[in-house]
Amino acid sequence: MHHAISNSNNKIWIFWDQEFTGSILDSDEQQVTLELKHVEACDTFHISVVYAKCKPLLRRPLWDNLRLKSSDATVPWCAIGDFNTIASIEEKIGGLPYQINKSIEFLSMMEDCGFTDLGFYGPRYTWSNGRGPCAIVWKRLDRGLVNDSWLTSFPATTITHLASAGSDHSPLLMEMHVRPDSAKRYFKFLNCWTENPTFLPLVQATWDKQFQGNPMWIFYQKTKALCSELSKWSRQEYGDIFQKVNEYETKVKEAKEVWAQTNSASAREALQNLNAQYIKHLKTEESVLKQKTQLHWFKDGDANSKYFHSLVRGRRRKLFIHKIKNDDD
């Protein structure tokens, strides 16, 4: 290894070789966060190596630190290591029955950070107290958590629980499989288009274009032209829907500050116009997320973009076949 660093209490050590370029972003007693880039990867990514305290009260600064990082995380980000807590009662066997309220703070942090658990291959549990048959306890204390940007850049990431040796914890092997983006991108119709006043005129104008050939060929050409025109029109009218929401949220905040400082009629009018645009883009985002997640049961006012995104993340993870088991297991 060509590089090595440790945290303040020397309980976390990180090594990386010359295929990576890296720098330390943050370090304390429970985590070290690095910015890394591999020679074969296009994207720079952040990784937080975690060794959480045993007591819930002492883990709170770690949860708060991760929340703070998530608010500024614009690149792929993974938090991996020993979190010293479990996320469900199924992640423990043996000992006293587990009280799920002990995991509330950990689960709340995952939700606030928009983390997705990468799951695992191999044995279910990563830690054991090493006691005899009647007193042994097993838990899954070690895991890898990633944000949306990570799933977009490295969607085929896997974690394997290896056999433990010389430790009461099982090592985690995370493999970041970089796959070429060779999949076909099919035309997708968005329901929100129908509410745009320019939608139907565009469809009519495109469908009225003249094509030569037999009826099936004409139908094919018209459909192909319509899909192409709608794709171009959508990029012009909507752009990146989720980016628009963030953009107008920032503009509204800035406009509020200007109005508070000047108290002028023009500043108030500008704020109202921006707020109207912000609400419009929020409704568009809600419609797209509802369609992506195939939810039909929620009522108006119940929309929760974090919940929608968590469902989209779960569906995206299922698109990949990571491993295939043969007859010999």
C-alpha positions in Angstrom: 0.0 0.0 0.0 1.2 3.5 -0.9 -0.9 5.6 1.5 -2.0 5.1 5.1 -3.9 7.3 7.6 -5.5 6.8 11.1 -7.9 8.7 13.2 -7.2 10.5 16.5 -7.6 7.4 18.7 -5.9 5.0 16.2 -9.0 2.8 16.1 -9.6 3.4 12.4 -6.8 2.8 9.8 -7.2 3.2 6.1 -4.8 2.1 3.4 -5.0 2.7 -0.3 -2.6 2.0 -3.2 -1.4 4.1 -6.2 -4.5 3.3 -8.3 -6.4 5.7 -6.1 -5.9 9.4 -5.5 -7.3 10.5 -2.2 -7.5 13.2 0.5 -8.9 13.4 4.0 -12.0 15.5 4.3 -12.9 14.9 8.0 -11.7 12.7 10.9 -12.8 12.1 14.5 -13.0 9.3 17.1 -15.8 7.5 15.2 -15.3 8.1 11.5 -12.8 9.1 8.8 -14.1 10.5 5.6 -12.0 10.5 2.4 -12.4 11.8 -1.1 -11.2 9.1 -3.5 -10.9 8.6 -7.2 -9.9 5.4 -9.0 -8.0 5.3 -12.2 -10.8 3.3 -13.9 -13.7 5.3 -12.5 -15.0 8.5 -14.0 -16.5 9.8 -10.7 -14.9 11.1 -7.6 -16.5 9.6 -4.5 -16.5 10.0 -0.8 -16.3 7.2 1.7 -16.8 7.4 5.5 -15.2 4.5 7.4 -17.1 4.1 10.6 -16.2 2.6 14.0 -19.1 3.6 16.3 -19.1 3.8 20.1 -20.8 1.0 22.0 -23.1 3.2 24.1 -26.1 4.9 22.3 -25.4 8.3 23.9 -21.8 8.3 22.6 -23.0 7.4 19.1 -25.2 10.6 18.8 -22.3 12.8 17.6 -21.6 10.3 14.8 -25.2 10.4 13.7 -25.2 14.2 13.7 -21.9 14.3 11.8 -23.3 12.0 9.1 -26.5 14.2 8.8 -24.3 17.3 8.4 -22.3 15.5 5.7 -25.5 14.5 3.8 -26.7 18.1 3.5 -23.5 18.9 1.4 -23.1 15.5 -0.3 -23.3 16.1 -4.1 -21.1 13.2 -5.1 -21.4 9.4 -4.6 -21.0 8.8 -0.8 -20.7 5.5 1.2 -20.6 5.1 4.9 -19.2 1.6 5.8 -18.0 -0.1 8.9 -19.0 -1.1 12.4 -22.1 1.0 13.4 -22.5 -1.0 16.7 -26.2 -1.2 16.3 -28.8 -3.2 14.3 -31.6 -2.0 12.1 -34.2 -4.7 12.8 -35.0 -7.5 15.3 -34.1 -10.0 12.6 -30.5 -8.9 12.7 -29.9 -10.5 16.2 -30.2 -14.0 17.5 -29.6 -15.2 21.0 -29.7 -13.4 24.3 -32.6 -11.3 25.5 -35.3 -10.2 23.1 -34.2 -7.0 21.2 -36.1 -3.8 21.8 -36.4 -2.0 18.5 -36.7 1.4 20.2 -32.9 1.1 20.7 -32.4 1.5 16.9 -34.7 4.5 16.4 -31.8 7.0 16.4 -29.8 4.9 13.9 -32.9 4.4 11.6 -33.7 8.1 11.8 -30.1 9.0 10.7 -30.4 6.6 7.7 -33.7 8.3 6.7 -32.4 11.8 7.1 -29.2 11.0 5.1 -31.2 9.3 2.4 -29.1 6.1 2.9 -29.8 2.8 1.2 -28.4 -0.4 2.8 -26.3 -2.3 0.2 -27.3 -5.6 1.7 -24.9 -8.5 1.7 -23.8 -11.9 0.5 -22.7 -14.7 2.9 -23.6 -15.2 6.6 -26.3 -13.0 7.9 -24.5 -11.9 11.1 -21.1 -10.1 11.4 -20.4 -10.2 15.1 -20.6 -12.8 17.9 -19.8 -12.6 21.6 -18.0 -15.9 21.2 -19.7 -17.6 24.2 -20.9 -21.2 24.5 -24.0 -22.7 22.8 -26.5 -21.5 25.4 -25.1 -18.0 25.8 -23.9 -17.1 22.3 -25.3 -13.9 20.6 -25.1 -13.0 16.9 -25.7 -9.6 15.4 -25.3 -7.8 12.1 -23.3 -4.7 13.3 -21.4 -4.0 10.2 -22.8 -2.7 6.9 -22.5 -0.4 4.0 -24.8 2.6 3.4 -24.9 4.7 0.3 -26.7 7.8 -1.1 -28.6 8.2 -4.4 -25.6 9.5 -6.2 -23.6 6.3 -5.4 -26.4 4.1 -6.7 -26.4 6.2 -9.9 -22.6 5.9 -10.4 -22.0 2.5 -9.0 -25.3 0.6 -9.1 -23.8 -2.8 -9.1 -21.9 -2.4 -5.8 -22.0 -5.5 -3.6 -20.9 -6.4 -0.1 -19.8 -9.9 1.0 -19.4 -11.0 4.6 -16.2 -12.9 4.8 -15.1 -15.5 7.4 -13.8 -14.0 10.6 -10.3 -14.7 11.7 -8.6 -13.2 14.7 -11.6 -10.9 15.4 -15.1 -11.1 16.7 -16.2 -9.3 13.6 -16.5 -10.6 10.0 -14.6 -8.5 7.4 -16.7 -6.8 4.8 -15.6 -7.0 1.1 -17.2 -4.2 -0.9 -16.8 -4.6 -4.7 -17.6 -1.6 -6.9 -18.3 -3.1 -10.3 -18.1 -0.4 -13.0 -20.4 -1.4 -15.9 -20.5 0.3 -19.3 -23.7 2.2 -19.9 -24.8 0.1 -22.9 -28.4 -0.4 -22.0 -31.1 0.8 -24.4 -33.0 3.9 -23.2 -36.6 3.5 -24.1 -39.2 6.3 -24.5 -41.1 7.0 -21.3 -44.4 8.9 -21.2 -44.8 11.1 -18.2 -48.3 11.7 -17.0 -47.5 15.3 -16.1 -47.2 16.2 -19.8 -50.9 16.1 -20.2 -51.3 19.1 -18.0 -49.1 21.2 -20.1 -51.1 23.4 -22.6 -48.5 22.9 -25.4 -48.7 19.1 -25.2 -51.8 18.4 -27.3 -51.0 20.9 -30.1 -47.5 19.3 -30.4 -49.0 15.8 -30.6 -51.5 17.0 -33.2 -49.0 18.8 -35.3 -46.5 15.9 -35.3 -49.2 13.3 -36.0 -50.5 15.3 -39.0 -47.2 15.1 -40.8 -47.4 13.2 -44.1 -45.5 10.0 -44.6 -45.4 7.6 -47.6 -45.9 3.8 -47.6 -48.3 1.2 -46.4 -50.5 1.9 -43.4 -48.3 0.0 -40.9 -45.2 1.8 -42.1 -46.9 5.2 -41.9 -48.1 4.3 -38.3 -44.5 3.3 -37.3 -43.0 6.5 -38.8 -45.5 8.7 -37.1 -45.0 7.0 -33.7 -41.2 7.3 -34.0 -41.5 11.0 -34.9 -43.9 11.6 -32.0 -41.6 10.0 -29.5 -38.6 12.0 -30.8 -40.5 15.3 -30.7 -41.9 14.7 -27.2 -38.4 13.8 -25.9 -37.0 17.1 -27.3 -40.0 19.0 -26.0 -39.7 17.5 -22.5 -36.0 18.5 -22.2 -36.9 22.1 -23.2 -40.0 22.4 -21.0 -38.9 20.5 -17.9 -35.1 19.8 -18.1 -33.9 18.0 -15.0 -37.1 17.9 -12.9 -35.4 17.2 -9.6 -32.7 19.8 -10.2 -35.4 22.4 -11.0 -37.0 21.9 -7.6 -33.6 22.5 -5.8 -32.9 25.5 -8.0 -36.2 27.2 -7.3 -36.0 26.3 -3.6 -32.7 28.3 -3.4 -34.2 31.2 -5.4 -37.2 31.4 -3.1 -34.9 31.5 0.0 -32.8 34.3 -1.6 -35.9 36.2 -2.6 -37.3 36.0 1.0 -34.0 37.5 2.3 -34.2 40.4 -0.2 -37.8 41.1 0.7 -37.0 41.0 4.4 -34.2 43.6 3.9 -35.9 45.9 1.5 -39.6 45.4 2.2 -40.4 46.8 -1.3 -43.4 45.9 -3.4 -41.1 44.7 -6.3 -39.3 42.3 -4.0 -42.6 41.0 -2.7 -43.9 40.5 -6.3 -40.6 38.7 -7.3 -41.0 36.4 -4.3 -44.6 35.5 -5.2 -43.6 34.7 -8.8 -40.7 32.5 -7.7 -42.9 30.8 -5.1 -45.5 30.0 -7.8 -42.8 28.5 -10.0 -41.4 26.5 -7.1 -44.9 25.0 -6.3 -45.3 24.2 -10.0 -42.0 22.3 -10.1 -42.8 20.5 -6.8 -46.1 19.3 -8.2 -44.3 18.0 -11.3 -41.7 16.2 -9.2 -44.5 14.6 -7.1 -46.3 13.4 -10.3 -43.1 11.9 -11.7 -42.1 10.2 -8.4 -45.6 8.8 -8.0 -45.5 7.4 -11.5 -42.0 5.9 -11.0 -42.9 4.2 -7.8 -46.3 3.1 -9.1 -48.1 4.4 -6.1 -51.8 4.9 -6.5 -53.1 4.8 -2.9 -51.7 8.0 -1.3 -54.0 11.0 -0.8 -53.3 14.6 -1.7 -51.1 16.2 1.0 -49.4 12.9 1.8 -46.6 13.3 -0.6 -43.1 12.7 0.9 -40.3 13.0 -1.6 -37.8 11.1 0.7 -40.2 8.2 0.8 -40.7 8.2 -2.9 -36.9 8.3 -3.5 -36.4 5.4 -1.1 -38.9 3.3 -3.2 -37.2 4.3 -6.4 -33.8 3.3 -4.9 -35.2 -0.1 -3.9 -36.6 -0.7 -7.4 -33.3 0.4 -9.0 -31.3 -2.1 -6.8 -33.5 -4.9 -8.1 -32.5 -4.2 -11.7 -29.2 -5.9 -11.4 -28.2 -9.6 -11.1 -25.1 -9.5 -9.0 -24.4 -13.2 -8.6 -25.7 -16.5 -9.9 -25.6 -19.7 -7.9 -24.8 -22.9 -9.7 -25.6 -26.5 -8.7 -22.6 -26.6 -6.4 -23.8 -23.5 -4.6 
